[in-house]
Amino acid sequence: MKNILIYRFLALYLLTLPFSFATAQKKVQYLQYEDLKPYHFGFSIGMHTQDLIMDHSGATDTNGDKWYGSVNNYTPGFSVGVIADLRLADFLSLRTAPTIHFGSKDVTLVSDVASTAPVAASVRSNYILVPLSLRYRGARTENYRPYLMSGLSAGLDMGRDKQQPLLLQPINLYWEIGAGCDIYMPYFRLVPELKVCLGMGDILVHNRTDQSSDAFLKYTNAFDAITSRLIVFSVQFE
C-alpha cells in the first residue's frame, strides 16, 4: 500500500513538473501599471530618408529636349523629437511628436536625347513636422506590446535655399502611417517605430520670377507637380 502511494505521488509530481518549470521561467513583467497613466512624455532619435514623387510635364526646352527627373541617391538624415501621449482607452491613445528631420536628396535630370549630359542638384530640407496621430495598441505579451499608428502632420521646411535650381514650397501637409512595438524595460519603455510620411500636396514652386537661367528653368518646367515623402525609423524613450 505504501509503495502504491509513493508511485502515485511520483506520477503527480512528474505531471506538475512542466507547469512548475514554465512558471519559474516566465519573465518578470516590468512597468505593470505604466499603461494606466492618463498621459506621459518622452523623446525620440532616429534616421530617415527624403524622397520626391515627380509628375513629369513632358515639356521641351529651347533645344527641344524633354527632361525627366528622379531621386537616385538616398542620403540618410538625422531625426530628433519630443513626445506627448494622452491615454484615451486601454488600446487607444492620442499622440503628438514634434520632430526635426535634418537631411537632403539628390535630384538628377536626364534628357530624352542620349547625347545630352544629365544635370544634378542637391536639395537640402530640414523639416519640422508636428503630427497629431492615433495609436492603436495590441494586447501586451510579457514585456512587448505592438501597435499601429496613423495621423496627420503639418510640415515646415526650414532648410530650403532659394538659390537651388529646384525650389520647393516651405509648408506642406503629411499623412503619417506606421507600426512599432513597446518594449518594457525596468525603468522606461523602449519603442522602435517605422513610419512613412506622405505629402498631400504639390510643393513645386512653378513661377520662378527670382531666377530665369536655363539651369533653373529645366527643373521648373520638367514637372507638373512634386510631392514629398519621408521614411523614418526612430527609437523612442518613454
C-alpha positions in Angstrom: 0.0 0.0 0.0 2.8 2.4 0.9 4.5 1.7 -2.5 1.3 2.5 -4.4 1.1 5.9 -2.6 4.7 6.6 -3.4 4.1 5.8 -7.1 1.0 8.0 -7.2 2.9 10.8 -5.6 5.8 10.5 -8.1 3.3 10.4 -11.0 1.6 13.5 -9.8 4.9 15.3 -9.3 6.0 14.4 -12.8 2.8 15.7 -14.3 3.0 19.0 -12.5 6.8 19.5 -13.1 6.4 21.0 -16.6 3.9 23.6 -15.3 6.2 24.5 -12.4 9.2 24.8 -14.7 7.2 27.1 -17.1 6.1 29.3 -14.2 9.7 29.6 -13.0 10.9 30.5 -16.4 8.2 33.2 -17.0 9.7 36.6 -17.5 9.1 39.4 -14.9 6.7 42.0 -16.2 8.3 45.5 -16.0 6.2 48.7 -15.5 3.0 46.8 -14.9 1.0 49.9 -14.2 2.6 52.2 -16.8 -0.3 51.8 -19.3 -2.8 53.1 -16.7 -1.2 56.6 -16.6 -3.5 59.2 -18.2 -0.6 60.8 -20.0 3.2 60.5 -20.4 6.1 62.2 -22.2 9.3 61.1 -23.9 11.8 61.8 -26.7 13.0 60.1 -29.9 16.0 59.9 -32.0 16.3 58.2 -35.4 17.2 58.2 -39.1 15.2 58.9 -42.2 15.4 59.2 -46.0 13.8 62.0 -48.0 12.2 61.3 -51.4 10.2 63.2 -54.0 7.4 61.8 -56.2 7.5 63.5 -59.5 4.8 64.1 -62.1 6.6 64.9 -65.4 5.2 67.6 -67.7 6.8 66.4 -71.0 7.6 70.0 -71.9 10.6 70.7 -74.1 13.3 73.3 -73.5 14.7 75.8 -76.0 16.7 73.0 -77.6 13.8 70.7 -78.0 14.9 68.3 -75.2 12.5 66.7 -72.8 13.8 66.3 -69.2 12.9 63.6 -66.7 13.9 63.7 -63.1 14.4 61.2 -60.3 15.9 60.9 -56.8 18.6 58.3 -57.4 20.7 58.8 -54.3 19.2 58.5 -50.9 21.3 60.0 -48.1 20.4 59.1 -44.5 19.3 62.0 -42.4 19.0 62.6 -38.7 15.8 63.0 -36.7 15.2 64.1 -33.2 11.9 65.0 -31.4 9.8 65.1 -28.2 6.6 63.1 -27.4 3.4 63.7 -25.6 0.9 60.9 -25.3 -2.7 61.0 -24.0 -4.5 57.8 -23.0 -8.0 57.5 -24.4 -8.7 53.9 -23.7 -6.7 50.7 -22.9 -5.9 50.1 -26.6 -6.0 53.7 -27.9 -4.0 56.9 -27.3 -3.7 60.3 -28.9 -0.2 61.4 -29.5 1.8 64.4 -30.8 5.5 64.1 -31.5 7.1 67.3 -32.9 10.3 66.2 -34.8 13.0 67.9 -36.7 14.4 66.0 -39.7 17.8 67.1 -41.0 18.6 65.8 -44.5 18.8 66.2 -48.2 18.2 64.5 -51.5 20.0 64.4 -54.9 17.7 65.2 -57.9 19.0 64.2 -61.4 17.5 65.3 -64.7 18.0 63.1 -67.7 17.2 64.2 -71.3 15.4 62.1 -73.8 18.4 62.9 -76.2 21.1 60.4 -75.4 23.9 62.8 -76.3 22.8 65.4 -73.8 24.6 65.1 -70.4 22.4 64.8 -67.3 22.3 67.5 -64.7 22.1 67.1 -61.0 21.3 69.2 -57.9 21.3 68.6 -54.2 18.2 69.8 -52.5 18.5 70.2 -48.7 15.5 70.2 -46.5 15.2 70.5 -42.7 11.7 69.5 -41.9 9.8 70.4 -38.7 6.8 68.0 -38.6 4.2 68.5 -35.9 1.8 65.4 -36.1 -1.4 64.5 -34.3 -2.0 60.8 -34.5 -3.9 57.9 -33.1 -2.0 54.8 -31.8 -3.9 51.5 -31.6 -2.1 49.0 -29.4 -2.4 45.3 -29.3 -2.5 43.1 -26.2 0.6 43.0 -24.0 2.6 39.8 -24.1 5.1 39.8 -21.2 7.2 42.9 -21.9 6.1 43.5 -25.5 3.1 45.4 -26.9 2.9 46.1 -30.7 0.9 48.9 -32.2 -0.3 50.6 -35.4 -0.4 54.4 -35.8 -1.9 56.9 -38.2 -2.4 60.6 -38.3 -1.8 64.0 -40.0 1.2 66.3 -39.5 1.9 69.9 -40.5 5.4 70.4 -42.0 7.7 73.4 -42.4 10.9 73.2 -44.4 13.5 75.4 -42.6 16.4 74.3 -44.8 15.4 75.3 -48.3 17.6 77.6 -50.3 16.1 80.0 -52.9 19.3 79.7 -54.9 18.7 76.0 -55.5 17.6 75.0 -59.1 14.7 73.1 -57.7 12.7 75.2 -55.3 10.0 73.6 -53.1 7.2 75.2 -51.0 8.1 75.6 -47.3 4.7 74.4 -45.9 3.1 71.1 -46.5 0.6 68.6 -45.0 1.5 65.0 -44.5 -0.3 61.7 -43.8 1.7 59.5 -41.4 1.2 55.7 -41.1 3.5 53.3 -39.3 4.0 50.5 -36.8 6.1 49.8 -33.8 6.4 47.9 -30.5 6.5 49.0 -26.9 9.4 47.1 -25.1 9.0 47.4 -21.4 12.3 47.9 -19.6 12.9 48.2 -15.8 12.7 52.0 -15.8 11.3 53.1 -19.1 9.7 51.9 -22.4 11.9 51.5 -25.5 9.9 51.9 -28.6 11.3 51.2 -32.1 9.0 52.6 -34.8 8.9 52.6 -38.6 6.6 55.1 -40.4 6.1 56.7 -43.8 5.1 60.4 -44.1 3.3 61.0 -47.4 3.0 64.6 -48.6 -0.6 65.5 -49.6 0.0 68.5 -51.9 2.1 69.8 -54.7 5.2 71.5 -53.3 6.9 72.7 -56.5 7.3 76.4 -56.9 6.2 76.8 -60.6 6.8 80.5 -61.1 10.5 81.3 -60.6 10.3 85.0 -61.0 13.5 85.3 -58.9 15.6 83.3 -61.5 15.5 83.0 -65.2 18.6 80.9 -66.2 18.2 77.8 -68.3 19.5 75.7 -65.4 16.6 76.7 -63.2 14.0 76.5 -65.9 15.0 72.9 -66.8 14.0 71.9 -63.3 10.9 74.1 -63.1 9.4 73.2 -66.5 10.1 69.4 -66.3 7.4 68.8 -63.7 3.7 69.3 -63.4 3.8 68.5 -59.7 6.1 67.2 -57.0 5.0 65.6 -53.7 7.3 64.8 -50.7 7.8 61.6 -48.9 9.8 60.6 -45.8 10.6 57.1 -44.4 11.5 57.4 -40.8 12.9 54.8 -38.3 13.1 56.1 -34.8 13.8 54.8 -31.3 11.6 56.4 -28.6 12.2 56.6 -24.9 9.1 57.0 -22.8 
